[in-house]
């Protein structure tokens, strides 16, 4: 009987890719967080904008390249050897981090915003490679495990990057500079060990008509029903995740009445939950693409999300923000902590089968472009998340109610996914037989 194991983890077919993507995600978040902390606490201004507006500008600077360059990135990953594309993106990261180092030392906000844009572009070009190359490197029954490990690594890297970026700024700009350069160098070294991944469509032409290419890519993606359905599901996950992580600090302060250390604990539980759920999903699938696990994950996100709302309704008000020890000493808070962990675990069950489905449902010569289309739609959903959150908060003035609404809306998203792809509801498992090419 086939089963999912992680014996391939230490092999050259996987470990260099895992380290390359892990260190890239780590550096993205180290830099973003360090910049936001520096701007917020040093009271820096740029173009007459106050720090709170610079924070929003920084988020936009990082996400904009995903809209601009994803179509081109997908084509490049199809036309050329994916390992070579990955290596070039890591060389670019070294150059970008050198620019960022100068920006931090000079506290030049404009230069740092520009380097954040460049990092977004670098991530845009690496993204299609990261997921599209897995079916070339891994055997069929290893694919779910590979996706689970990539998801686990990504969210642990995000967590370490967010916490590390804030911590580094306490030790001065020079510490941030050294960390960013060191991580970029390690990422480049890891990429040198990537095995060749021959081009899937070497005769594909690469255009520089950004808008036209993006439209053409999205139209082409719609021709593949299963690809479109998996992208819709993945993008919804990122919308929900973005809503939680964006509102988490204020939710902790207003509803849980916890200080920054409590927020750090909640962020850790949420991120580790996704990592745990990703690995558990891969193990339980046993080499078989079980789309029914998507519904299980979706149901879990709603159940724990709704319970989170009710868990804060009965909390006893305090007259000061609770420290971590004070927070943990009150049993009434453990329910909320378990809810955040549960949402994360359910998210892992939800997303890993969808990424595997996206890879296996995409034609080999369109796989990287499908990943690129997924990145575009992910970005759109995250923008929608921000807009809807602003609108709902303006109406309700309650973050707890906002999170309740998004948890209930998750049921509509599940219904929509099943409507687009009935096989999700019917739970038709599929053996993943394809091996590395």
TANOR-V636979 format. One record per helix or strand. SS is the DSSP state (h for helix, s for strand). FROM is the first residue (numbers start at 1). TO is the last residue. If there is no record, write none. Layout:
SS;FROM;TO  SS;FROM;TO
This chain:
h;7;10  h;15;42  s;46;46  s;49;49  h;51;79  h;82;106  h;109;132  h;134;137  h;140;169  h;173;191  h;210;222  h;225;254  s;258;258  h;260;285  s;288;289  h;292;313  s;322;322  h;324;328  h;331;361  h;367;396  h;399;420  h;422;426  s;430;431
